[in-house]
């Protein structure tokens, strides 16, 4: 038995799972992740696997609100990586997640992205006033925190009402980026993590949106009720705060979270 397997065995024993059967349970962790993490997830999984090769990480992507709804209906997820802190708090309040596991692991950033690169020094107001702008994409605010942030930006600029006829809503922030990438819209509000991904970083151009235009996108992680007895889930969340995970997140434009979250 190598050192990592011995360490996992000690974790299992301390948690009251010293028998062989729970050890196989802890050999895997299922993670439901917000769509803004689309391109960061595989590098995160690879980095985690280098340190813990005995643990298999299974990933599912979607809008945070949709993932929360699935968890409440019994979806087999051990960990939720949400695009905000409100949804994990709601899971805790409804008894579907463990309050003492809630943590903020990164701060997301919203940008305006278009295949037509903006002129140097252009700001968002200028981009939105472009007469050739026919359709703009945002994620659905009903279940996507990045969509809520985009709506807040337009409200801050006093443009939410007059731009409504041009708005096309994606199911999640990843689909919103696809609308821009395929040219189905002229521009959109997307996660910085998506436009920094290798596949998209040389496509068009983006404008940073001042952080005071929208509520901070502090992204929350929490262990679900199902994952509470899985030591691998706890190990994954601890690892997420460490230097290897944080280095990957920074490569995709994430900043450290503003503060430690308070459970409801």
Secondary structure, DSSP 8 states (H G I E B T S, - for coil): --HHHHHHHHHHHHTT--SHHHHHHTTEEEEEEEGGGTTHHHHHHHHHHHH-TT-EEEEEEE-HHHHHHHHHTT---SEEE-SSSHHHHHHHHTTSB-GGG-EEEEEE-EEEEESS---TT--HHHHHT-TT---EEEE-TTT-HHHHHHHHHHHHTT-TTTTGGGEEEESSHHHHHHHHHTTSSSEEEEEHHHHTSTTTTTSSEEEE--GGGS--EEEEEEEBTGGGG-HHHHHHHHHHTSHHHHHHHHHTT-B--SS-----
